[in-house]
Amino acid sequence: IMSDVVVKLRDHGPILISGDFVIEDGQGEPIDLAGKTNIALCRCGSTKNSPFCDGTHKDCGFIAENRAK
C-alpha cells in the first residue's frame, strides 16, 4: 500500500509523521504546522511543547517498542 503520509513509531521515542497531512486539536481545529511536512509527536506525555516532542522522553524513562505483528 502506497501512501503520501508515513507514520513511524520510534523505539522509546516520538511518533514521526512525514508527508502532506493535517493535525487537528481536540475541537477539530487545525494546528498551524508552519508548512512543515515532517513532525514528531510526543508519546511520553512529558513534553513542554504538546503535542510535539521536545526530547523529554530521553530523561523521563519512557519505554515503548511497537512491532508489526
C-alpha positions in Angstrom: 0.0 0.0 0.0 1.5 3.4 -1.0 0.7 6.5 0.9 1.7 10.1 0.8 1.9 10.1 4.6 4.2 7.9 6.6 3.8 7.4 10.4 6.7 5.8 12.3 6.8 4.8 15.9 10.3 5.3 17.2 11.5 2.9 19.9 11.4 4.7 23.2 10.6 8.0 21.4 8.1 10.0 19.4 5.7 9.4 16.6 7.3 10.7 13.4 4.9 11.9 10.7 6.0 12.9 7.2 4.1 13.9 4.1 1.1 16.1 3.4 -1.1 16.0 6.5 -3.3 18.0 8.9 -3.2 17.8 12.7 -6.4 18.8 14.4 -6.8 19.8 18.1 -9.5 18.3 20.4 -12.1 20.6 18.9 -11.3 19.8 15.3 -9.3 22.9 14.6 -6.2 22.6 12.6 -2.9 23.2 14.4 -0.6 25.6 12.5 2.4 23.5 11.3 4.0 26.5 9.6 4.3 24.5 6.4 6.3 21.6 8.0 6.0 18.2 6.3 7.9 16.4 9.0 7.0 16.5 12.7 7.5 14.5 15.8 4.5 13.9 18.2 5.1 13.2 21.9 4.3 9.7 23.2 5.7 10.1 26.7 3.4 12.8 27.9 6.2 14.9 29.5 6.8 17.4 26.6 6.6 21.1 27.4 5.6 21.7 23.8 2.5 19.5 23.4 1.6 17.8 21.1 5.1 18.0 19.8 8.1 16.1 21.0 10.8 18.1 22.8 13.2 15.2 23.6 12.0 14.9 27.2 11.4 11.1 26.6 15.2 10.7 27.0 15.1 12.0 30.6 11.8 10.6 31.9 12.4 6.9 31.3 9.8 6.4 28.6 9.9 2.9 27.2 8.0 1.6 24.2 8.8 -0.8 21.4 5.9 -1.3 19.0 6.3 -4.1 16.4 4.1 -5.1 13.5 2.5 -8.5 14.1 
